């Protein structure tokens, strides 16, 4: 059995850092934890914790990166799942919808959860999920 204890970060190539910051920092409330001198931005997901923080890292898409297929809006990523307490799920959905971001309902194939989905500025799907049992 391996010794891995969690997921430390998800790194996303983004077309426009400022649009992505408006989504992840301003809309979802993630905290920037990296120095401004870096080309990318590290955002902490959730509050401080022991060990490595849970992070989303936004990296400018390199000019020499393979072109994006127009028929593939998800850019090779299915989705990112973010957890909220069950009592906060509907208020988060309402808050996000009031900001002008459309939400979609969804279900998990086997876990007892409620969820909704949104898209970031680069078309990556983000699931907001809460355990119901």
N, C-alpha and C positions, 0 to 999 in steps of 0.2 A: 504494500500500500504506500502511496506517495505521501509526501509531507506538506503538500500545498494546503494552505488554510483559508484562502480567499482570493477574490479578484481585485487586483490593485488599480488597474487603469484600463480604459478604452481610449484608443487614439484614433481621431478622425481627421482625414484630410478635408479641408473646407475651402470653398471658393472665396469667401469674404469673412475675414475674422470678425469684423465689427457686427455683421448680421448674426453670426453665430454667437458672439458674446451677448448680444441683445436677447437671444433665445435662451442660452444656457445660464448666463449670469442673471440677467434682468427678469426674464419670465419664470425660469425654474428655480432661481435663487441660489445657484452654486456660487461658491466663494473662490475668487482668483487667489491662488497661493504661490504663483511663480513670480520671479522678478520681471519687470517690464522690459528688460534687456534681451529676453529670449525671443526668438522668432515665433514660437508657439505660445499657447496659454494653457497652463494647468489649472483646472478648477476642481475644488474639493466638493464631493457629493456627500451631503449629510454633515454632521458636526464632527468636531475633533474626536479621534479615537486612538487607542493604543496601536502601535505598528504603523504600517504604510497607510496613508489616507486613501479612501476610495476616490478615484479621479476620472474625469473626462479630460482629455488633452486635445486641444484644437491646434492643428498644424496646417499652415498654408499649403495648398496643393501645389506641388512642384510644377514648373513650366514644362518639364520633360516627362511628366507622368503620362501613362497611357491615356488616350482619350476616353471619355465617358461614353458609353453606348446610349444613344438617345432613347432606346426602348427599355432601358434599365434604370429607372429613377432611384432605386435603392442603393446604387453604387457598390453592390456586392455585400452589403450589410443587411441582414433581415431586420433586426431591431435591437434597441437597447431597452432593458427593463429597469424601471426605477420604482422602489417601494415607498409607499406612504401608509400611515395608519388607516385602518378601515374607516374610522370616524372622520378622517380628513379627505377621503377619496372624492366625494361629491363636491365639497367646497373647493377643492383643487380644480376639478373639472369646470365648475362654474367660473372660477377666477380666470382660468386659461381661455375659456370661451369669451368672456367679457373683454379680454385683450385682443380679440379678433382672430385667434388661432382656432380653426375648426377641430373638433374631436370626433373620434369614431369609437363605437363600442366593440368589445371583443371578449373572447373567453379563452381560458386555458384548457388544453386537452385532458389534463388529469388533476391539477392542483385545485383546491378549493379557494379560488380568488375571484375578485371583481376587478375589471380593468377597463381603461380607455386608452386610445392611441392618438398621437399627434405626429406631425412631421416637422423636422428641423429645417432651416433654410436651404440645406443641401439635399433635401429629400429623404434623409435617414428617418426611419420610423422610430418613435420613442413610445414605449408602453409605460403607463403609470398604473401600478398594480397594488392591491391590498389583499391580504389573506383574510378569508371570511371564517375560517375555523381553526 
